[in-house]
Amino acid sequence: MKNLISNFPNHISEAVTNIKAAHFKASSINIHNVIITGLGGSGIGGTIVSELAAPNATVPIVVNKDYMLPGFVNEHTLVIACSYSGNTEETLSAVKSAMNKNAQIACISSGGELLEIAKANGFNVITMTGGNPPRSMFAYSFSYLCFILDFYGIAKFDVIANLEAASKLLVDDNEAIKAEALEIANKLKGKTTILYAVSGGLGVASRWRQQLNENAKMLAWEAEIPEMNHNELVGWEGGTSQFAPVYLRHSTDFSRNQKRIEINQQIISEKTDTLLEVWSKGNSAIERALYLVYLGDWASYYLSEINAVDIMDIKSIDLLKSELSKIPN
């Protein structure tokens, strides 16, 4: 996993190469809405990209993490299916539902049944090398999703330029990022981490939580500002130093939310001795998101070492899949 995390900037560059070589067919039917369907390491890219796209998206974008699709899906819906293995049962079920509803479909996968379906039906599809943990291939799925939304005219990202700039930023700042990640990991040792982010950035917080879950074998949760100001903030009246809030911040966050964070921290700091701020870097939303994701990946790696756990082990998920495989569809 260490090598896979180290190669994150290279994965972005390789994704750009694949994007440049992609041969997608334009849609002949107007798109009225978009569904991005996928789960876990394959699905989190959709969560983050949908948030980045929201400010200039021409149609609604919904993220789906279920077997089923919303009732509004029809021939004017673009369904983007993302499954690294190509065999995620929930995603395959959603794709088959999309086909039954005559939706337009684009796929992201390394192989499996999803790639077979895409090729057999002539769907737009873009691939990556298989055989790795899905969570380690995030840079590909994220980059491809930006490309697909841009290609269909759903949201303009200036994809190539921003992805190339992001890769360069991460390479240039690599040692500083790793040093900050190690510092963060040492402060989160033995704590229950709570990730806070401003609306529009919750997906990155979710990625941090997922990486802490799988890589470091730690429980964590995420919440967004301002929503948590209306409920979870009161919960801190029962807070203790077991809990370590981490604020994922951007200098571009809305000014009222910046002020909310300052007040939040005044209240929460009375209940815990560990409160961290992590600031993004970059000139675009894509750069800033990838910077924080990369930093979080390294923090989860160092925590796996501190916790003395097997970063690759996902036996709980494997057991779940094994038990489900015994049940007929």
N, C-alpha and C positions, 0 to 999 in steps of 0.2 A: 504493500500500500504506500510506503514511503516514496518509492519510485514513481508510482502513479500520481501522487500528489505533486511531486517535484516536476512532473511532466505536464501539469495543468496548463502553463502558458503555451507549451508546444501543442497541446491538444487544441487550443484555440486557433493556432496557426494552421494546423492540419485541417480543422473544420473549415477555415477560410478557403483553403485549397480545394476541398470537396465542394464547397458552395460555388466556387468559380466554375467548376466542371459539371455542375448539376444541369440537367436538361428537363426543366419543368414545363408542362403545358399550361397555357393560360386558360382561365375559366370562361366559358361561353354563357354562363348563367350568373346573374347578379347575386352577390353574397349579401345576405341580410344579417347574419350573425355567425359567430365562430365558437366552436367547442374544442378545447384542448383536453384530450383524455389520456390519462396515464397516472401511475402511482409510484410512490417511493422515490428512489433515485432517478427513475425515468420520468416521474411526474412533476418533480419540484421545479424543473426548468419552466414548465408551463405556468406555474404559479407566479414565478418571478417575472417572466416575460409579459404575462398578461397585465401585471401591475405597471411595468415600464411602458407598455403600449397604451394604457388607459388615457393619458392626457391628449393623445392625438388620434386615437382609434376612430375609424369611420363607422364602425358597427360595434355592437356589444360583443365582448369576449367572455365566455364562461369557462371555468376550469372544472372538469369532471373527474371524480375519483371513485367511480362506481361501475357496476356491471351495466347499469341502465343509462339511457340518455334522456334529457328533458323532453317533454311532450311537444315542444315547439319545433323540434328538428325536422327539416324537410329538404327539398331540393335546393333551397336557397341557403342552406347551412353548410359551412366548411367545417368538417370534423378533422382535426389533426390528431392522429393517434401516435403516441410515443411509448414504445416498449423496447428497452435495450435488448433483451433476450428474444423478443418477438413472440414469447409464449405466455405473457402475463394474462391470466384467465379473465380478469375483469376488463382489461383493455380489448381483448379479442371479442368478448361479449358485446362491448360497446360498439366496436367496428361492425360487427354483424348486424346490430340494430341500425347503425347508420346506413348500411347497405340496403336494408329493408325499407328505410325511409327515403331512399334515393338521394341521400346527402352527397355532397362533394367531399372526397376523402384524400388526405395526404398523410404519408406515413414516415416515421423515423424509427429505424431499427437496425440491428446488426445481423438479423437473420430470423430463423424460426418461422412459425406459422404466419405471423403478420407480414413478413417479407414475401412469403409465398402468395398470400392473398393480394398484396399490392401488385406483384408482377402479373398474376393471373388476370387481374381486372384492369390493368393499365393505370393504376393510381400513381400520382406523383409520389416519389419515394426518394429518400436520401439515407445513406448508410454510414456505418463506421465499423471498425474492427471489433470482433466479438471476443468473448472469453474472459472478460474482466468483471469485477463487481459493478453493477449499474451506477452506484453512487460515485464511482471513480471516473465515469464517463460524462459527467455533468457538462463539461465545457462544450462537448459536441452537441448534445441535445439543446442546450441553451442557445448556442450559435445558430443551429438549424432552425429553431423556432423563430428567432429574429428574422432570419432569411425568408422563411415561409410567409410570415405576416407581411413583410415588406414586398415580396413577390406578388402576392394577391392584392396589394394596395390597401391592406387593412390598417397598417401603421408604418410610417416611414422612420427608419432607424439609421440610415447611412451605414449599412451593416458592415461592409468590408472595412471602411476607414476606422470605424469605432472598435471593431474586433481587433484589427491590427494594432491600434493604439493601446488597447487593453493588454494584449500580449506583451508588448514592449514595456508597458508600465510595470507589469508583474515581474518581468525579467530584471529590469533596472532596480526595482525595490525589493528583490527577492530576499536578500539577507536581512534587511530591516523588518520585513514582514515576518520572517521566521523568528526573529528575536522578539518581536512584539507578541507573537503567538505563544512562545514559550513563557513569557512573562504572564500572559493571560492564564495559561494552563496552570501555572504554579499557584495563582490566586484562586482558581476554581477547584483546586484539589479538595475532595471531600465535601463539596458544596452541592446543593441543588440549584442549577442555573436557571434563571428566568431571562429570556431574551425580549427586550423591548425595542420597538421600532415605530417610526411614524407611519401613518397610513400611506400605502404605496410602497412600503419597504418590508412588509410583514413576511413576504416570501423568502427574503434573505435570512430573516430571523428563523423561519421554519427550517431552512437548510442547515443553519447552525445547530438547531435542536436535533435534526435527523442525524447529523454527523456525530454529535455527542452520544446519541442513542446507539448507533451502530458501531462506530469506531471505538469510543471510550466506554461503552456499556454503562451509560449514565442516564438517569431520568432528567428531563428538563421540560420546560414549556415556553411558549411565546405568547405575547399579547401586543396589541397595537395602541398607539396614542393617536387620537384622543379617547378612543373607546374605553380603554382600561381606567381612565380617569373617572368613569361613571359607575364603576363596580369594583374592579380588582384593587384599586387604591385603598379602599376601605378594608379589604382583606389584610392589608399590611398592618393593621392594628393588632393582628395576631402573628406578625412576622418575627423571625429570630435570625440569628447569625448563621443558621444553617442555609439560608437562602441568599444567593448572590445574583443580584440584578446586573445585566449587561446591556447597556444602551448602545444600539447600533445607529450611528449618527451620520448625517450628511450636512454640509454647510448650506445646501440648497433647500433643506426642509423648511416648510412654511413657518414664518416667524412666530405665529401664535403657538404652534406646536413646540418650537424651540423654548419658548417661555414656559410652557406646560412641563417640559422635561426638567427645567431648573427647579420648579416648585415641587414636582414629583420627588426629585432627589433630596430636597430638604426634608420632606416628610419621611421618605423611606430610609434615609441615612440614620434616623433615630432608632431603627429596628434591626439594622444589620451593620457589621463592620466591613463588609465587602460590597463595594459598588463600583462598577467599571464603566468607562466610556470608550467606545471604539469608533474612530472616525474614518470615513472612506476617503479615497483619493481618486482623482481622475477628472477629465474635462467633459465627460458625457455620462448619461445615466447607465449605459452599458459598462463603461469603465468602472464606475463607482460600485456597481453591483458585483462585478467580477472580482474587484479588489477585496471586498468584504467576504465574498464566498471563499476565495483563496486563503485569506487570513483565518477564517473559521475552520477550514479543512486542516490547516497546520495546527491550530489549537487543539482540535480533536485528536490529531495524531499524537501530540505531546502528552495529552491526557491519557491516551491508551498506554503510553509508556509509564507514566506516573502511576496509573491504576494497575499496571502489570497484567493487562488483559490481552487476549489475542484479537488484534484489530480486524482480522479477516473472518473471524467466527460469527456466524449468524444462525446458530443451531436452533434458536427459538423459531425463527422464520421457516427454516427447513422442516422442523417438526410440524408446523402449521400446514405447510404445503403437502407434506406427506399424508397427514390425516385427511386433508381435503381431497386428495387424489383417490382416496378409498370410497368417496361418495360419488355416485353417478351424477352427471350434469343433468 
